[in-house]
C-alpha cells in the first residue's frame, strides 16, 4: 500500500512538472521576434568580445557577465538565431523545478501542499514567459531558489571547512549570473549567523563570498555611472512602491483579487511564525523588505520583471496558507481556499509584442541601393540585430545622432519627419509615437506634406516608404 502511494505521488509530481515544461517548451518553439531589450542584448553579444562583456554595454543594456559569456559561447557554436539566444533561459526555466521541489520538501511535510506550490510554479504566466525571453530574469528565479535551499542546508555543526568553502564559492559565483543574488546572499548570511550563532564557521563561509563581492564592486564601479543614471531616469516612477504589487506575480489586475492575496500572504507569514519556522520566516520577510528598501533608495526598482525572483517565495507563503486551510477540514476553510485559488487566476498575460524580424525582412526585400533610411530610436536595436549580416551603403539617420533634424521629435503641433530627402524609408515601433502618426488603416495623419508609397504595418510597429506630396 505504501509503495503504491509513493508511485501515485511520483506520478502526480511528474505530471505537474510535465505541464510546466510543456508550457515553457510551447512558448520557446513559437520563437517570436526579439523585442527592444532582447535585440539590444543580442547585438551586444555578437558585436563585443568576451572580455568586453564585463564592461559597459551598448544601447543602455546591463546584464550579468557570465550569463552573457555563456550565451556568446552557445551562439558562437550553434548560430545566432533567436532560439540559440533564448536557450539558456529556457533550460534554466525548466531546471528550476528541481531545486524548487527540494526546497518545498525541506519546508513542508504534506505532499498535497508540495503539489499545490509546484502547480502554481508550473503554470505561473510570468515564469513561463520569462523562461523563454532572452533576458536574465529567469536566472534570478533559479538562483533565488537555489540560494534559499543552500542556506537551509548549511549546518555549521556538522559541515567541515571544505564544505563551507565550496558553499561560499557557489554563492559567490552566483552573483555573476544573477545580480539579485547579492540581495539574497546578504539576507542568508545575516539570517544564518543569527540562527546558528557560530562566527568562526560563518567567516569560513563568508571568505569566498567576500572575494567575489570585492571583484563585483570593481565591476560595478566601472558601469555604475551609466547603470544608475539609466535606472533612476527610466524607472523613476517605479521606485515609489512601499509594498510589492502582487499583480506583478500573478498577472491579475482585479483589485479585490490582489487584496485577497495580500491577506493570504499575511496569514501565511503568521502561520510560519506559529509553526516556529523562524529561519524560513526571517529569510522570506527580509528578502521582501530589503527589496522594497532598495527601491525606495532608488537603487533597484521593485517593478515587474526585476522582482521576478520573489515569485517562488510568494508561492511558498501561499503554500503555507494552503497547508493551514486544508488541515482545518472545515467548510469555511475550504471556501476561503477556493476564493484564494480564484484570486490567483491570471487576467493578463505578459507579451512584449514585436514583429521586427518580419518588418526587417520586408524592408530589405524592397530597399533600393540609394534609399535613405530613418530609424526610430526604439527600433534601432532591432534594426542593428536583424541587419547584422547585410551590407548597406545607404545613408542611415537615427535620433541620437544629435543632428538638427531628428527622426521624430515633439513640437507644439505634433510630430515631424527629418528633412533629409524627398523620399525615404521609416522604420518605427508603436512604443514611440508610431501610433500617433499612423491611422488604423495604415495611412499617415498629422504629418502634412507626406504620403506613403510602400508599407508593412503590424500591431507593434511598421516600416514604410514616404515621399513628399
N, C-alpha and C positions, 0 to 999 in steps of 0.2 A: 504493500500500500504506500509506504514511504517512498519507494523507488518510483512508483507511478506518479506520485505528487511532484517529485523532482523533475520528471520528464515533462509533465504538463507545464511546470514553472519555466523550464528552459524553452519550451515551445512558445509560450506566451511572450517571453522576453525576446526570443528570436524574431517573432512576428512584428513586434513593436519596432525593433531595430531595422528590420527589412522595410517597413513602411517609411521610416525616416530616411533610409538610404535611397529608396525609390523616389521620394520627393526631391532629394538632392540631385540624384542622377538625371531625373527628368528635366530639372532646371538647367543642369550642366549641358546636356546634349542639345537643348534648344539653342544654345550658343548665340544669344542676341549680340548685336553690335556693341562695341565699347561705348560708354558714355564718357563725359569730360574727364573725370578723375582717372578712370581706367586707361583711357588713351594717353593721358599725360604721364602716368606712371610707366606704362609700357614704352612710351617714347624715350623716357629716361634710361630704361634698361637697354634698349637697342642702341642708344647713342653715346652712353657713358661706359668707361672702362670699369672693371671690378673695383679698383681702389677708389674711383671717383664716386661710387655709390655710398661711401662714408662721408661725403661732403654735402654741400648744398645742391639740391636737385633743381632742375628747370621746371618752369610752369607751376610754381608755387606748390610743389609736392614735398611731403615728408613721409617717410616710411622706414620701418626697422631695417637696418643694413643687411642682416643675414637673411631676411625674407627676400630682399631684392637680389642678393647674390645667388641664393638658391634658385630663384626664378630665372635669372640670367643664365645659369648653367643649364637648366632644363630647356630653355628656348634656344640655346646655342647647339644643343644636341638634337632636339625634336622639331625645331622650327618656331616661327613667330606668329602662329595662328592664335586666335583668342582662346581656344581650348588649351593650348600649351601654357599660356599665361595664367589661366584660371585653374590649372591642375593642382597646385599646392593648396589653395583654399578649398577645393572640392575634396581632396583626400583628407585634409585636416578636419573638415566638417564631418566627414564620415567616421574618422578615427576618434573623434571626441566622445562618441558613445561609450568607449571602453573606460576611460578614467571616470566619466560621469557615473557609470554603473557602480564602479568600486567605491566612489565617494558616497553614493547613496547607501550602499551596503554597509559602509562603516558608520552611518548615522542611524539608519532605520532597521528594525528587525522584521517588520511585516512586509511580505512580498508584494501585497496589494499596493502599499504606499510607494514602493520602488517602481512598480509598473506605472502608477499614476504619474510620477515625476518623469520617468523615461518617455511616456507617451506625450506629455507636454513638450518635452525636449525634442522629440521626433517631428512633431507637426508644427512647431513654432514657425510662423511665416518669415520672421526676420532671420532666424538661424538658417532656414532653408535658402533664403535669398542671398544672404551674405556668405553662405557656404559655397556659392558659385560666382561671386564677384571678385574681380582681380583687385582686391584691397586686403590689408592685413587684419581686418576686424574679426574674422572667424578665428584667427590665430590668438587674438586676445581672449576669446571664449575658451579655447583649448587650454591655454596656459593658466587661465583663471581657475579652471577645474583642477588641472594638474598641480598647481601650487597649493591650493587648499588641501588636496588629498595628501601631498607630500608632508605638509606641516602637521596634518593629523597623524601621519605615520611616524614622524620623528620622535624618538624616545631617548632622552638624554641618559637615562639609567642603563639602558641595555645596548645602546649604539656606541661602538668604539669610534676613535678619532677618524679612522679611514672612511667609515660610512658617513660621518658628519661632513667630512671634506667633500666626498662625492655629491652629497645632497647640496652643499653650498655651491659647488661648481655648476651643478644642474640649474639651481635657482639663479645664479649669476649670469649664466649663458642665456637664460630665457629673455632677459631684457633686450637682447639684440634681435629677437624675433617678435617681441611684443612690448611696446612702450608701457602699457598698463600694468605689466608685471612688476614694475617699480613700486606702484601703489600697493599691490597685494603682497609683495615680499616684505615691504616695510610693516604692513599690518601683521603678517605672520610672525616676523621676528619679535615684535613687541608682545604679541599675544602668547607666543610660546615661552618667552622669558618670564612673563607673569605667571603662567600656568605651571611651568616645570621648575622654575627658580634654581637654575644651575648655570651660573655665569661663566664658568670655565668651559663647559661643553658648548655653551651658546657662542662664545668667542671663536671656537674652532669652526663652528657652522658659519659664522659671520665673515671670517677671514677671506675666503674666495669671493664672497658676495661683495665685500668692500673693494677688492681689486677691480671687479667689473664695474662697480659704481664709480670709481675714480676714472676709469677709462671712458665710461659713458659721459661723465661730467666734461671731459676734454672734448669728446664728440659733440656734446650739446652746446658747449661754448662756441663751437665752430658754426653751428647752424642756428643758434638761439635768436640772433637778430631777425633773420627772415621769418623763422618759425613763430616767434612771439608776436611780431608785428602783424603777420597774416592772421594768426588765430584771434588776436584782440580786435582786429578790424572786421574780418569776415564773420566771426561768430559772436560779435558783441552782444546781440540780443539774447544769445543762448547762455550767457554767463550769469543770468539772473535767477536761475531756478533755486529755490530754497528747499525743494524736495525733488525726488526723481520722478518725472512723469511716467506712470506705469503704461500709458498708452504707447510709449516707445517700445515697450517689451512685448506687448500682446496685440498691437495693431488694432486697438478698439477705441473708437472716438466717442463712444457714448459715455456721458459724464457719470450716470448712475453706475454703469459697469465698472468704471475706474474707481469710483467711491467704494464699491463693494470689495474690490481687490485691495485697496488701501487698508480697509478694515481687516480683511483676511490676513494681510501681512503683519499688522499689529498683533492680531491674535496668535499668529504663528510664532512670532518672536517671544511673546509671553509664555506660550506653551513650551518653547525650547528652554526658557529660563526655569519654569516649574519643574521640568524633567531633568534639571541640572546638567544641561548640555552647555556648560559655561564656555568652553573653548569655541564651539561652533557659533554660539550666540555672539561672542565678542568678535570673532573673525568676520562674520557676516555684517554685523552692525557697523564696525569700524570701516569696512570696505565701502559701504554706502556713505557714511559720514565724511570720510576723507575725500571721496569723490566730489561731494557737494561743497566742501570747504575749498578744494582746489578750483572748483567752478566759480565760487564767489570771489576768489582771489585772482580771477582771470588767467589762471594757469592751465586749466583743462576744461573744455566745455562739456557740461552734463547734457549732452544732446544726442539723440537717436543713435547713430552708428558708433559714436565714441563711447557709449556706455553699454554696448552690446555684451561686454564681458560680465555684466551684472545679471543677465538673464538667468543663467543656471543657478545663481544664488537666490534669485527671487523664486524660482521653481522649487528649490529646496524648502524655503519658508512656507510656500503654499502646500507642499507635501506634508509639512508639519500639521497644517490645518486639516488636511485630508485624514491624516493619522488620528487626530483628535476626534473629528466628527464621525469617522467610521467605528471608532472604539466606543462611542456613546450609545450607538444602536437605538436611537430614538427617532421618532418620525420628524420631530423638529430639526434634529441634527442632519438627517438626510435631506430635508427640504432646503436648509441653508447650503448644504453641499451642492445641490442642484443649481441654486442661484449663483453660487461661485463659478460652477462649471459653465453656465450660460454666459456669465460675465467675461469669461476667457475666450469666447468665440470671436475671432477677428472680424472686423467690419471693413478693414482696408488691407491691401497687400502692397508691400514695398515694390516699387518699379520705377527706376530712374528714366527709362524710356529713351531710346536713341536708334536712329537708322543711319548713323554716319557712314557705316560701311556701304550701304546701298546708295546713299547720296553721293559719296565719293566716286563709286563705280560709274554712276550715271554721268557725273560731271566729267570724268576723264574720257568717257566714250565720246562726248560731244565737244570737248575742248579743242579749239583751234590753236595753232602754234603761237600766234601773235595776240591772243586774247589777254586782256588784263584780268587779274583775279583779285577780288576783295574778300578777305576772310574776317568774319565777325570774331570778336575776341574769344568768346567761349567756344567757338568752333575750331579754334586754331590747333589744340592738341589732337582732335580727330583728324584734321587735315594733315598734320605732320606725320601721324602714325600711318594712316591709310594711303599716303602717297610716298612712303619711305623708300620704295624701290622704283619710283618713277622719276625720270629726268625731265625737268621742265625749264624752259628758257623764258617763261612768261614773267611779266612784272607782277609781283605779289605785294599787296598792301594789307597791313594789319593795324589795329587800333593803337597798339603801344609802340608803333614806330615814332610817335610823337611828332608827326609832321602836321602841317597846317590843316589839311583836310583829312580828318579822321573818318574811320569807316562808317560808324553810326554814332552821332553824338546828339545829346538832348539840347534842344533850343527852346525858346519861349513858345514857338508854334508847333513843335513836333520834332521829326527826325529828318536828316538829310543824308544823301549819298556823297561820297568823296568825288571831287571834281577832277578825276584823273583821265577820263576818256569819254567818248560819246556812247560807247557800249562796253560792258564788262560782265564777268561772272561774279555773282554774290553768293557766298556760302555762309549760312547762318543757322542758328538754333532758336527755338521758341523761347528759351530761357533768357534771352537778352533782346527784347524789343521786337523780335521777329513777328509775334502775333499782333504787334501794334501797327504794322505796315501792310500786312497781308490779310485779305479777307478770307472767309471760309471757302470761297470758290477759288482761291489762289490768285486773285488779282491784287495789284498794287493799290493802296489807298494812302492818303496823307502825304504822298511824295509827288509833288507836282512836277510835270515835265518829263516823267519816265514811264515806260511801258515794258512789259515782259515779252521777250521773244521766245524763250525756251525755258522750261521749268520742270522740276520734280519736287512736289510738295508732300510732306508727310506730317503726321500728328505732332512730331517733335522737332521739326526743322525743315529746311529746304535749300535747294540750290537752283538758282535761276539766272538767266542772262537778261540783262536790262539794257535798254537803249533810250536815248533822249528822243522825245516825241518831235 
